[in-house]
Each structure stands twice: as C-alpha cells, then as structure tokens.
C-alpha cells in the first residue's frame, strides 16, 4: 500500500464514520430512559413494601397495648388507617389480618397488611396495572401487665 492509498483509506474511513455517534445516541437514549424508569418503578415498589411493614408494625403495637380483643381490633384498624395516610401510601383496597392470641401477657400480636396499589399512582408515570404489597409484623404483649 502506497502512502497515497493509505491516506485515502484513512479519509474514507473517517467519512464513513461521520454521523455514527448521533445514530448511536439516537438508538441508545430511549433504552437508557426505559432502564431509568424501570429502576424508578422498582425503587418505588420497594419503598411501598417497607411502608407496608411500618404500618403493620404500628397496627400490631397499637393492638398489643389494648386490654380486650375487640379494643385491639379497633385500635389496629384505626392506627393502620392513620399510618397509611401519614406515609402517603394510597391503597385501592387493603386488608388487615390481626392475630392477637387473646392478648395474654408475654404473648404476641401478629399483624399482616395486604394493600393493592395502582402502579400509576405509585410511580407517577401512568404505568397501567396494580401491584399487591404485603407487610407484616409481630409485637410482644407486655409481660408485666395484668390479665385483660
């Protein structure tokens, strides 16, 4: 290869590559944005699950402080409602399952919260569909209190 042909090959190669960076950027930008939105969705779902655990803990704690099972159920429901609104978790519908075991001193109160959340509300990106999150917690009833 003569020096003249080598110079022409270099010029031709550069000319063929002209505009390739813009093409790559055009192709990769939507994929990068989609990946970022999926990471946002995953982070928001994980945060909602942590909030559900916190709400279940608050409900179990409120129930463990009561003296009768009826009072425990009412306290857990009221506390769950207040905690959901405080934390900003909007549930389309939710179910609170409470196992208070008779509220015997040294016993345990177990609360499970299942909440169906619209993904559009959760992420703010208008993603269709719903996701059911669950949170649970167990709280020990104070051993030094009297029987109900």
LUMKE-279576 format. One record per residue: x, y, z of N, C-alpha, C, O in turn; residue in three letters; residue number from 1. Coordinates in steps of 0.02 Angstrom, whole numbers. Last residue first. Example, Ala and Ser with C-alpha at 12.3 -4.5 7.8 and 13.67 -1.06 7.14 Angstrom:
<nodes>
{node {642 -112 354} {684 -53 357} {645 2 394} {670 57 402} ser 2}
{node {660 -284 390} {615 -225 390} {660 -165 390} {712 -166 423} ala 1}
</nodes>
This chain:
<nodes>
{node {-2814 -464 4044} {-2872 -423 4023} {-2935 -440 4062} {-2987 -411 4050} unk 148}
{node {-2690 -467 4175} {-2731 -500 4125} {-2789 -456 4106} {-2812 -415 4146} unk 147}
{node {-2569 -334 4193} {-2617 -382 4217} {-2656 -413 4161} {-2654 -389 4104} unk 146}
{node {-2400 -329 4132} {-2466 -300 4141} {-2513 -355 4165} {-2499 -415 4158} unk 145}
{node {-2277 -381 4101} {-2288 -357 4169} {-2355 -322 4179} {-2365 -289 4229} unk 144}
{node {-2261 -413 3967} {-2267 -468 4016} {-2285 -444 4086} {-2308 -484 4127} unk 143}
{node {-2342 -342 3829} {-2304 -329 3890} {-2315 -384 3942} {-2372 -399 3959} unk 142}
{node {-2335 -438 3682} {-2377 -405 3732} {-2336 -399 3796} {-2301 -446 3815} unk 141}
{node {-2232 -411 3542} {-2243 -447 3604} {-2286 -406 3651} {-2274 -346 3660} unk 140}
{node {-2275 -409 3373} {-2257 -369 3431} {-2275 -410 3493} {-2329 -440 3496} unk 139}
{node {-2236 -430 3204} {-2256 -463 3266} {-2230 -422 3325} {-2172 -403 3326} unk 138}
{node {-2290 -390 3039} {-2251 -375 3099} {-2279 -414 3158} {-2339 -428 3161} unk 137}
{node {-2291 -362 2862} {-2311 -398 2922} {-2264 -382 2979} {-2206 -362 2969} unk 136}
{node {-2360 -317 2706} {-2315 -302 2761} {-2338 -340 2822} {-2398 -349 2833} unk 135}
{node {-2371 -326 2532} {-2389 -354 2597} {-2336 -334 2647} {-2276 -334 2633} unk 134}
{node {-2448 -268 2382} {-2391 -269 2428} {-2415 -296 2495} {-2474 -288 2512} unk 133}
{node {-2494 -294 2221} {-2513 -307 2290} {-2450 -311 2332} {-2405 -351 2319} unk 132}
{node {-2519 -180 2092} {-2471 -224 2124} {-2493 -233 2196} {-2510 -184 2230} unk 131}
{node {-2597 -147 1933} {-2591 -142 2005} {-2540 -191 2031} {-2519 -238 1995} unk 130}
{node {-2599 -50 1778} {-2599 -110 1820} {-2594 -94 1894} {-2588 -37 1915} unk 129}
{node {-2490 62 1686} {-2553 29 1699} {-2544 -31 1747} {-2489 -58 1754} unk 128}
{node {-2407 209 1732} {-2398 138 1717} {-2463 102 1732} {-2491 111 1787} unk 127}
{node {-2394 346 1751} {-2451 321 1714} {-2444 248 1694} {-2473 227 1643} unk 126}
{node {-2295 386 1832} {-2279 384 1761} {-2337 358 1719} {-2330 349 1658} unk 125}
{node {-2309 376 1966} {-2322 441 1937} {-2307 444 1862} {-2307 498 1833} unk 124}
{node {-2295 264 2047} {-2236 290 2012} {-2247 360 1984} {-2200 399 1979} unk 123}
{node {-2420 245 2109} {-2358 232 2145} {-2299 266 2112} {-2256 294 2147} unk 122}
{node {-2518 269 2015} {-2514 312 2075} {-2446 305 2109} {-2419 354 2135} unk 121}
{node {-2487 166 1926} {-2487 234 1902} {-2483 284 1960} {-2448 334 1955} unk 120}
{node {-2508 52 2003} {-2439 70 1984} {-2435 141 1957} {-2383 173 1965} unk 119}
{node {-2612 47 2142} {-2608 59 2070} {-2539 83 2052} {-2512 129 2083} unk 118}
{node {-2602 -79 2264} {-2582 -12 2244} {-2582 -7 2168} {-2556 -51 2134} unk 117}
{node {-2673 -163 2391} {-2670 -163 2318} {-2659 -91 2295} {-2702 -48 2306} unk 116}
{node {-2605 -235 2534} {-2628 -173 2503} {-2619 -178 2428} {-2565 -194 2403} unk 115}
{node {-2611 -317 2684} {-2607 -327 2612} {-2641 -267 2579} {-2699 -252 2594} unk 114}
{node {-2534 -339 2836} {-2568 -290 2794} {-2557 -308 2721} {-2500 -313 2699} unk 113}
{node {-2541 -427 2983} {-2523 -432 2912} {-2566 -382 2874} {-2627 -383 2880} unk 112}
{node {-2481 -446 3148} {-2523 -408 3101} {-2495 -417 3030} {-2435 -415 3019} unk 111}
{node {-2486 -526 3300} {-2458 -530 3232} {-2506 -495 3185} {-2565 -513 3182} unk 110}
{node {-2437 -519 3463} {-2488 -495 3416} {-2455 -493 3348} {-2402 -462 3339} unk 109}
{node {-2400 -638 3590} {-2380 -598 3532} {-2442 -578 3492} {-2491 -615 3487} unk 108}
{node {-2377 -644 3769} {-2398 -671 3704} {-2376 -625 3648} {-2338 -578 3658} unk 107}
{node {-2351 -578 3884} {-2297 -618 3856} {-2314 -650 3789} {-2271 -679 3757} unk 106}
{node {-2520 -587 3931} {-2454 -558 3943} {-2398 -605 3921} {-2399 -665 3937} unk 105}
{node {-2635 -615 3796} {-2605 -639 3859} {-2537 -607 3869} {-2499 -599 3820} unk 104}
{node {-2719 -587 3689} {-2683 -533 3723} {-2655 -553 3791} {-2653 -513 3838} unk 103}
{node {-2772 -683 3608} {-2804 -672 3673} {-2771 -618 3714} {-2793 -604 3770} unk 102}
{node {-2701 -676 3486} {-2689 -730 3532} {-2718 -719 3602} {-2689 -744 3651} unk 101}
{node {-2712 -589 3382} {-2692 -561 3447} {-2683 -615 3500} {-2659 -600 3554} unk 100}
{node {-2690 -566 3223} {-2692 -624 3268} {-2667 -600 3335} {-2606 -592 3344} unk 99}
{node {-2764 -483 3091} {-2735 -475 3158} {-2744 -539 3198} {-2800 -563 3205} unk 98}
{node {-2753 -415 2934} {-2766 -477 2971} {-2728 -471 3036} {-2668 -457 3037} unk 97}
{node {-2822 -298 2832} {-2779 -305 2892} {-2800 -369 2927} {-2858 -376 2947} unk 96}
{node {-2821 -252 2665} {-2848 -298 2715} {-2797 -305 2771} {-2738 -317 2759} unk 95}
{node {-2869 -122 2551} {-2820 -158 2592} {-2857 -202 2641} {-2915 -191 2657} unk 94}
{node {-2878 -43 2392} {-2910 -77 2448} {-2856 -114 2487} {-2805 -134 2459} unk 93}
{node {-2791 51 2344} {-2858 46 2314} {-2903 9 2362} {-2961 28 2372} unk 92}
{node {-2693 152 2449} {-2714 84 2432} {-2783 86 2400} {-2829 119 2426} unk 91}
{node {-2565 257 2452} {-2636 256 2432} {-2653 185 2409} {-2631 162 2356} unk 90}
{node {-2463 316 2572} {-2474 256 2532} {-2548 251 2516} {-2589 243 2562} unk 89}
{node {-2426 419 2658} {-2443 435 2589} {-2451 375 2544} {-2446 381 2483} unk 88}
{node {-2406 407 2792} {-2350 388 2748} {-2364 401 2675} {-2319 394 2633} unk 87}
{node {-2532 447 2837} {-2472 484 2857} {-2414 470 2810} {-2377 516 2791} unk 86}
{node {-2617 350 2785} {-2623 419 2761} {-2562 460 2779} {-2542 504 2741} unk 85}
{node {-2569 238 2855} {-2570 238 2782} {-2574 309 2755} {-2540 327 2707} unk 84}
{node {-2592 277 2987} {-2523 268 2964} {-2519 268 2888} {-2472 294 2859} unk 83}
{node {-2733 278 2994} {-2695 340 3005} {-2624 334 2978} {-2598 382 2948} unk 82}
{node {-2760 142 2968} {-2789 194 2926} {-2748 259 2932} {-2732 291 2882} unk 81}
{node {-2692 82 3075} {-2673 66 3006} {-2698 120 2959} {-2662 142 2914} unk 80}
{node {-2764 134 3184} {-2693 151 3177} {-2670 137 3105} {-2631 176 3078} unk 79}
{node {-2890 76 3164} {-2883 149 3164} {-2810 170 3153} {-2796 217 3117} unk 78}
{node {-2856 -61 3172} {-2887 -34 3111} {-2878 42 3108} {-2860 69 3055} unk 77}
{node {-2805 -70 3303} {-2763 -88 3246} {-2791 -58 3181} {-2753 -33 3140} unk 76}
{node {-2917 -33 3379} {-2856 8 3382} {-2810 -7 3322} {-2781 39 3293} unk 75}
{node {-3006 -138 3348} {-3023 -69 3332} {-2961 -24 3330} {-2954 18 3286} unk 74}
{node {-2935 -249 3398} {-2954 -246 3327} {-2968 -174 3306} {-2946 -152 3253} unk 73}
{node {-2925 -213 3534} {-2864 -223 3494} {-2880 -218 3419} {-2843 -187 3382} unk 72}
{node {-3057 -214 3574} {-3021 -150 3575} {-2957 -155 3532} {-2938 -106 3499} unk 71}
{node {-3079 -351 3559} {-3119 -304 3520} {-3084 -235 3517} {-3083 -204 3465} unk 70}
{node {-2986 -408 3651} {-2979 -419 3579} {-3019 -370 3537} {-2996 -349 3484} unk 69}
{node {-2932 -290 3778} {-2979 -340 3752} {-2968 -349 3677} {-2944 -304 3643} unk 68}
{node {-2828 -198 3801} {-2844 -250 3851} {-2889 -305 3825} {-2885 -361 3849} unk 67}
{node {-2689 -138 3698} {-2759 -141 3720} {-2771 -200 3767} {-2730 -246 3772} unk 66}
{node {-2562 -148 3648} {-2572 -104 3706} {-2643 -107 3734} {-2656 -82 3789} unk 65}
{node {-2570 -223 3534} {-2537 -253 3593} {-2547 -211 3656} {-2540 -236 3712} unk 64}
{node {-2624 -134 3442} {-2665 -189 3467} {-2636 -219 3530} {-2673 -240 3574} unk 63}
{node {-2514 -51 3420} {-2575 -22 3448} {-2620 -77 3476} {-2650 -68 3529} unk 62}
{node {-2427 -146 3363} {-2409 -112 3426} {-2471 -82 3460} {-2479 -88 3520} unk 61}
{node {-2495 -176 3245} {-2482 -229 3294} {-2465 -199 3362} {-2487 -225 3414} unk 60}
{node {-2491 -50 3182} {-2555 -81 3199} {-2546 -135 3251} {-2587 -140 3298} unk 59}
{node {-2353 -33 3165} {-2391 16 3205} {-2458 -14 3226} {-2480 -3 3283} unk 58}
{node {-2326 -142 3081} {-2295 -138 3148} {-2334 -90 3193} {-2346 -104 3251} unk 57}
{node {-2398 -108 2967} {-2415 -169 3004} {-2386 -168 3074} {-2418 -190 3122} unk 56}
{node {-2327 7 2932} {-2397 13 2950} {-2419 -49 2989} {-2455 -43 3039} unk 55}
{node {-2202 -49 2901} {-2208 1 2955} {-2280 7 2979} {-2292 13 3039} unk 54}
{node {-2236 -131 2792} {-2208 -161 2853} {-2215 -113 2913} {-2232 -134 2968} unk 53}
{node {-2275 -31 2703} {-2324 -80 2725} {-2301 -115 2788} {-2341 -129 2833} unk 52}
{node {-2151 30 2682} {-2205 68 2715} {-2258 21 2741} {-2285 31 2795} unk 51}
{node {-2088 -71 2612} {-2061 -51 2677} {-2113 -11 2716} {-2119 -19 2777} unk 50}
{node {-2167 -69 2497} {-2166 -129 2538} {-2138 -114 2608} {-2162 -141 2657} unk 49}
{node {-2135 57 2448} {-2204 44 2469} {-2207 -19 2512} {-2247 -22 2559} unk 48}
{node {-2001 37 2413} {-2018 85 2465} {-2089 75 2492} {-2101 82 2552} unk 47}
{node {-2019 -55 2309} {-1982 -74 2369} {-1997 -27 2427} {-2005 -50 2484} unk 46}
{node {-2086 28 2219} {-2119 -32 2244} {-2084 -56 2308} {-2118 -75 2356} unk 45}
{node {-1986 125 2195} {-2049 145 2225} {-2087 85 2253} {-2117 90 2307} unk 44}
{node {-1885 46 2135} {-1873 82 2197} {-1937 102 2232} {-1941 97 2293} unk 43}
{node {-1950 2 2018} {-1927 -46 2068} {-1914 -13 2135} {-1930 -41 2187} unk 42}
{node {-1972 127 1954} {-2028 84 1973} {-2008 34 2027} {-2044 25 2075} unk 41}
{node {-1839 167 1933} {-1884 208 1974} {-1943 167 1998} {-1962 171 2056} unk 40}
{node {-1799 66 1846} {-1766 72 1912} {-1808 115 1959} {-1812 100 2019} unk 39}
{node {-1882 97 1739} {-1889 33 1773} {-1855 34 1841} {-1881 5 1889} unk 38}
{node {-1828 222 1703} {-1897 217 1727} {-1911 151 1763} {-1947 150 1812} unk 37}
{node {-1700 183 1661} {-1707 228 1718} {-1777 225 1747} {-1786 226 1808} unk 36}
{node {-1734 104 1550} {-1699 74 1606} {-1706 117 1669} {-1717 92 1724} unk 35}
{node {-1789 205 1469} {-1830 148 1491} {-1799 114 1551} {-1834 97 1599} unk 34}
{node {-1675 284 1447} {-1733 312 1482} {-1779 257 1508} {-1804 262 1563} unk 33}
{node {-1596 193 1376} {-1571 219 1440} {-1629 248 1480} {-1632 238 1541} unk 32}
{node {-1676 177 1262} {-1660 119 1305} {-1636 142 1374} {-1655 112 1424} unk 31}
{node {-1677 306 1206} {-1739 275 1232} {-1727 216 1278} {-1763 206 1326} unk 30}
{node {-1532 318 1180} {-1568 362 1226} {-1634 332 1250} {-1647 332 1310} unk 29}
{node {-1482 231 1079} {-1472 215 1149} {-1514 257 1197} {-1529 233 1252} unk 28}
{node {-1514 290 955} {-1537 222 970} {-1534 208 1045} {-1579 177 1072} unk 27}
{node {-1454 414 963} {-1525 410 947} {-1553 341 965} {-1610 336 988} unk 26}
{node {-1321 377 982} {-1356 413 1035} {-1432 410 1025} {-1470 404 1073} unk 25}
{node {-1294 319 858} {-1290 279 919} {-1328 312 976} {-1363 278 1013} unk 24}
{node {-1309 433 776} {-1352 374 767} {-1352 330 829} {-1405 308 851} unk 23}
{node {-1207 514 823} {-1276 537 828} {-1325 479 821} {-1376 476 855} unk 22}
{node {-1097 434 787} {-1110 450 858} {-1181 473 868} {-1213 454 917} unk 21}
{node {-1100 434 648} {-1115 372 684} {-1129 384 758} {-1169 348 788} unk 20}
{node {-1061 547 583} {-1131 541 600} {-1149 478 638} {-1206 470 659} unk 19}
{node {-930 469 498} {-961 533 513} {-1036 523 525} {-1070 494 483} unk 18}
{node {-876 353 452} {-896 355 522} {-931 420 541} {-959 424 596} unk 17}
{node {-842 382 324} {-894 332 334} {-919 333 406} {-976 315 420} unk 16}
{node {-740 472 344} {-801 496 313} {-857 447 323} {-915 467 332} unk 15}
{node {-643 389 396} {-671 442 438} {-736 467 409} {-783 482 446} unk 14}
{node {-621 309 284} {-644 279 347} {-675 331 392} {-727 319 423} unk 13}
{node {-570 402 194} {-632 367 178} {-662 336 241} {-723 338 250} unk 12}
{node {-451 438 257} {-502 488 245} {-570 455 231} {-621 479 255} unk 11}
{node {-384 314 254} {-399 347 318} {-454 398 309} {-500 401 350} unk 10}
{node {-376 293 117} {-413 246 158} {-431 276 226} {-486 266 252} unk 9}
{node {-291 399 80} {-359 398 54} {-403 350 95} {-461 365 107} unk 8}
{node {-174 359 145} {-206 422 165} {-278 424 141} {-322 447 177} unk 7}
{node {-149 242 75} {-160 239 148} {-195 302 172} {-240 299 213} unk 6}
{node {-125 290 -53} {-184 249 -41} {-199 243 33} {-258 238 52} unk 5}
{node {-6 362 -28} {-66 398 -53} {-129 357 -42} {-180 384 -22} unk 4}
{node {86 267 14} {64 318 61} {2 355 36} {-39 376 77} unk 3}
{node {31 105 -46} {71 166 -52} {46 217 -1} {-10 211 24} unk 2}
{node {43 -58 0} {0 0 0} {45 61 0} {91 68 41} unk 1}
</nodes>
